[in-house]
């Protein structure tokens, strides 16, 4: 094959790849609970549960690839079966062809056993400076209704609260816990 024909064939193959639409598959990994929903929105736009939320695509079957309308950038949210949506990846850009996004590269979990703790109506993960559930200025990063459920959060340092079932004031049960991507942090450790 002549050099010119070889270079021309590379150009055709490269052009075909550039015209191929971006497709995305989601991989959870060991630390991320099975199930849930991945929502893709244009970067900087409201995410799931926010006012004026307009998703580009929503993925519930992680075994199937979904087509993206363009290269983005996108914000990717994960909503576990029990819990709140969390931002997994900010300003993610797609490339032509098939791509996979591993949630465990961007998220970790907190697991509270509940041994020797009061019956809970909620278990809440917050920033370490949060005043706690029921207080002015409280913002939950993640929340579940009972113990022994994986709470999916971005990597960082957090406080964990228990809201007792009897209506008593929320109790801070852990402070400055470190959560790493792809890892489960168990309490008590």
C-alpha positions in Angstrom: 0.0 0.0 0.0 1.4 3.4 -0.9 2.0 6.0 1.8 -0.7 8.3 0.4 -3.3 5.4 0.4 -2.3 4.5 4.0 -2.6 8.1 5.2 -6.0 8.5 3.4 -7.3 5.3 5.0 -6.3 6.7 8.5 -8.1 9.9 7.7 -11.3 8.0 6.7 -11.2 5.8 9.8 -10.5 8.9 12.0 -13.3 10.9 10.4 -15.8 8.0 10.8 -14.8 7.8 14.5 -15.4 11.5 14.9 -18.9 11.2 13.4 -19.8 8.3 15.6 -22.1 9.5 18.4 -20.9 9.3 22.0 -22.4 6.4 23.9 -22.2 5.9 27.7 -22.3 2.8 29.9 -22.3 3.0 33.7 -20.3 0.7 35.9 -21.0 0.8 39.6 -18.1 -1.1 41.2 -18.0 -3.0 44.5 -18.5 -0.1 46.9 -21.5 1.4 45.1 -24.9 -0.2 45.8 -26.6 -1.9 42.9 -29.6 -0.2 41.4 -30.4 3.4 41.4 -30.4 6.0 38.6 -27.8 8.0 36.8 -28.9 11.4 35.5 -26.9 13.4 32.9 -27.5 17.1 32.7 -25.7 19.9 30.9 -22.9 21.2 33.1 -24.0 23.9 35.5 -27.7 23.1 35.1 -30.0 22.0 37.9 -29.7 18.3 38.9 -32.3 15.8 40.0 -34.8 17.1 42.5 -34.0 20.8 41.8 -36.3 23.3 40.1 -36.1 23.5 36.3 -34.3 20.1 36.1 -34.0 19.0 32.4 -32.0 15.8 32.0 -30.1 15.0 28.8 -30.6 11.3 29.6 -31.5 9.1 32.5 -30.0 5.6 33.0 -31.6 2.9 35.1 -30.3 -0.2 33.2 -26.5 0.0 33.6 -26.0 -3.0 31.2 -27.2 -0.9 28.2 -25.4 2.0 26.5 -27.2 5.3 26.1 -26.5 7.8 23.3 -25.5 11.3 24.2 -26.7 14.2 22.1 -23.3 15.9 22.0 -19.9 15.9 23.7 -21.0 18.0 26.6 -19.7 19.0 29.1 -22.1 17.3 31.4 -22.8 16.9 35.2 -23.5 13.3 36.1 -25.6 12.6 39.2 -26.2 9.2 40.9 -29.4 8.6 42.9 -29.3 5.4 44.9 -32.4 3.3 45.4 -32.7 4.7 49.0 -31.2 8.2 49.4 -30.6 11.5 47.7 -29.0 12.4 44.4 -25.3 13.2 44.6 -23.0 14.8 42.0 -20.7 12.0 40.8 -18.8 13.9 38.1 -18.8 17.6 37.2 -18.0 19.0 33.7 -17.5 15.5 32.2 -17.0 15.6 28.4 -17.8 12.7 26.1 -15.6 11.4 23.3 -16.9 9.8 20.1 -17.7 6.1 20.4 -18.4 3.9 23.5 -17.3 5.0 26.9 -17.8 3.8 30.4 -18.1 5.8 33.5 -17.2 4.0 36.8 -19.1 5.5 39.7 -16.7 3.9 42.2 -14.0 6.2 40.7 -16.0 9.2 41.9 -18.1 8.1 44.9 -17.7 6.3 48.2 -20.2 5.0 50.8 -20.9 5.4 54.5 -22.4 2.4 56.3 -23.8 2.7 59.8 -24.3 -0.6 61.6 -26.6 0.9 64.3 -25.3 -1.3 67.1 -26.1 0.4 70.5 -27.8 3.3 68.8 -31.4 4.4 69.3 -34.0 3.4 66.8 -33.7 5.8 63.8 -36.1 7.6 61.7 -33.2 8.9 59.6 -29.4 8.5 59.4 -27.8 11.6 57.8 -24.4 12.5 56.4 -23.5 16.2 56.5 -20.6 18.5 56.2 -18.5 18.6 59.4 -19.7 22.2 60.0 -23.4 21.5 59.6 -25.6 22.3 62.6 -27.5 19.1 62.3 -31.0 17.9 61.3 -33.8 20.2 62.5 -31.5 23.2 62.9 -31.3 26.4 60.8 -28.8 26.0 58.0 -28.8 22.2 57.9 -28.0 20.7 54.5 -27.9 16.9 54.2 -25.3 15.4 51.8 -27.1 12.0 52.0 -29.9 10.6 54.0 -31.5 7.2 54.5 -34.4 6.0 56.7 -32.6 3.3 58.7 -29.3 1.7 59.6 -27.4 -0.8 57.5 -28.0 1.1 54.2 -25.2 2.3 52.1 -25.1 6.1 51.9 -23.4 7.2 48.7 -21.4 10.4 48.9 -18.5 12.1 47.1 -15.1 11.7 48.6 -14.5 14.0 51.6 -14.7 14.5 55.3 -18.2 14.3 56.9 -20.2 14.2 60.1 -22.9 11.5 60.6 -26.2 12.1 62.5 -29.0 9.9 63.8 -32.5 11.3 64.1 -34.2 9.1 66.7 -37.5 7.6 65.9 -39.1 9.0 69.2 -38.7 12.6 67.9 -35.8 13.5 70.2 -33.1 15.9 69.0 -30.7 14.5 66.4 -27.4 13.1 67.7 -24.0 13.4 66.1 -22.5 9.9 66.2 -19.4 10.6 64.1 -17.3 13.6 63.2 -14.5 14.0 60.7 -15.0 10.6 59.0 -13.0 10.3 55.8 -14.7 8.8 52.8 -12.6 7.7 49.8 -13.8 7.0 46.3 -14.5 3.3 45.7 -14.4 2.6 49.5 -16.9 1.9 52.2 -16.5 3.6 55.5 -18.2 1.6 58.3 -19.4 3.0 61.6 -18.6 2.2 64.3 -15.2 1.2 62.9 
